[in-house]
Amino acid sequence: MATIKNLKNEVWKDLQIKNKSALRKKYAVSNMGRVISYYEDIEDGKLLSGSTVEGYTVLNVKPADSYQSLYLHREVAKLFNKKPGRNYKFVIHMDYDKKNNKATNLQWATKEEMEAHQQFSPAKLAYKEKQRNRVKGLKLNITKVKSIKRLLAKPGRKTMKQIAEQFDISEMQLYRIKSGENWSHVTLD
């Protein structure tokens, strides 16, 4: 079998797999985001590509009678990046590329940090831009949103339910307009 050629400064560590004694092969990941299976020596290992689930690289292993799906980015972070605290349960890709699983590109994050990070993903920004320029199939338009924002700003105004009924939209849509999550580009000037 061909020897694995290490990348510059590449370090390998054995994957932490439950019931791994039931596996015929051993598995290791590197700080460069690569994964291999091997029998005795890492040098004699076989480079694996894994499968893709929602853009993430996943390694499926079957120790004993149960399958385990291991997300490569999480496994690399567990072995090479120290968790800052107990609330850091999510791993984010700093460059938003789910295939770039190098340890230097991964960071542990809290739920709030992960959600904030996602807001600046190129895919999310492109989606928001597309939605902003959409004109077909919308219940609201800029004129209606300006009217809604005026009503929301008025002291002693109608209730949220009444405003929602007036414009035939949900109260949730109103709260999203009020918070700036939706229609934030529309201002009252």
N, C-alpha and C positions, 0 to 999 in steps of 0.2 A: 504494500500500500504506500502511496505517496506521502512524504513527510509534509506536515503543515508548515508553511513558510510564515513565520511571525512578521507582523508589521512592526515598524519602528516603535520601540517602547511598549510593545504589547505584553500584557501580563495575563495569565490564565488562572482561573479558580474553579474548583468543582462546584457544580450546581447543587443547591440544597433541595433535595427531592425526598418527599415522604416515602417510606418503604423502599428506598433505593437499593437495598440489598436484594430485592426481588427482580431487579433489572439485570439483563445480560450485559449491557454496555454501561459505561460511565459517561457523564456529560460534563462539559466545562464551558464557561463563557469567559470572554476576555474584556478588558477595559476598552477595547476598540469596538465592542458590540457584536462580536462574532461568537458563534456557538459550534461546538464539535461533539461528536460521540467518539469514544475510544474504548479499547479493551484493557490494556495495561499502561501504555505510555501515551501522554498527550501528543507527543511528536508523531505518533502513528495514527492520530485521529483523522476522522473524516469531517470536513466542513459541512454543516447543515444550513439549509436556507429557511427551514420552518414553513409555516403557512401564514396567511395574512387574514386578520380579523379586524374589520373597520380600520384598515391602514396600519395596524400594529403587527409586528412579527411575533408569532406564537409558536412555541414548541410543544407538541403533544407527546407525552410519554405515558406508558402503561405499566407501572409497577403493580404486581399482584393482579387483582381483578378490577382495578379502578383506573380510569383515565385521569391524567392531570394536564391541564393546559397552562403552560407557563409563558407569561408575557415577557419577552426578552428584555424590554426596557426596565421592567420592575426587577428582574433577576440581576441585571447589570448594576442597577442602583443599590440593591441589597448588599451586593458583594464589594462594591467599590466606592460608594458614596455614603458617608455617615449621616444617619437621620438626626436632625437638630433637636427633635423632641417627639413626644408621644402623639401629638396632633398631626404630625407630618405623615400622612397616609397615602398621598398621591405622588406620582412621579410625572414631571412635565418635561417635554422636549423644549429646550431653550430656543431652538431655531424653528420650532413648529413642524419639523420634518419627522414624522413617526417612524421613518426607516433609519434615521441617524441615531443609533443606539450607543454611541460612544459615551463613556462615563462622564467626560467633560461636557457633554451636551445635555446631560440629565440632571435634574434637581428635585429633591424632595420638597413637597409643598403641602400646605394645609388646604382644606376644601376652598376656603375663601381665596387663597393665593392662586390655586388652580383655576378657579372660575374667572378671576381677574385676568390671568394670563391668556385664557381662551378668547377673551374679548378682542385681543389684538392679533389673533391668528389671521394670516392672509386669506384663508377660506372664509372666515367669519366676516372680515372686512369687505370682501368681494360680495358676499351674500347681502350684507347691509346696503351696499351701494346699489346692487340690483333691485332690492326692495324699495329703496328711496326713489328710484327712477321709474318704478312700476306705476302704470296708470289704469290698466284693465283689471276688473274684478275687485276693486276696492269699494268699501262702503263709505269711506271718508276721502275727502280731498283737502287741499291746503285751506281753502275758504272755511270748510266745516271745522277743521282742526283749530283754526284761529278763533272761531266762535266758541268752541269748547273751551279753549284756554282762557278766553275772556270770562266765560261763565265760572270756571274753576277759580279764577282769581277774585271774583266778586265776593265781598263779605255778605253774609246772610243769603247766600245763593240757594238754588234748588239742591236736593239731595243727589248723591251720586246715582242712585237708582233712577231718579226722574230725568237726569241729564242723559243717562244711557238709553232710556226709553225714547226720549226725544230724538236721538240720533240713530236709533235702532242698532246699538252696539252693546257689547257686554260691559258690565261694571269693571271687569278685569282690564279691558282695553282702556277704559278711562283712567284707571290707576297707572297703567303703563304710560299713558300720555302725560299724566301729572308728574310722574317720576322722571320723565325724559327717556325712558327705555324705548318708547315708540314715538315717532314724529318729532324727535328732538331738534331736527333741522328747521322746523317751523317756529318762527318767533313772532311776537306781537308788534314789534317795531315801535 
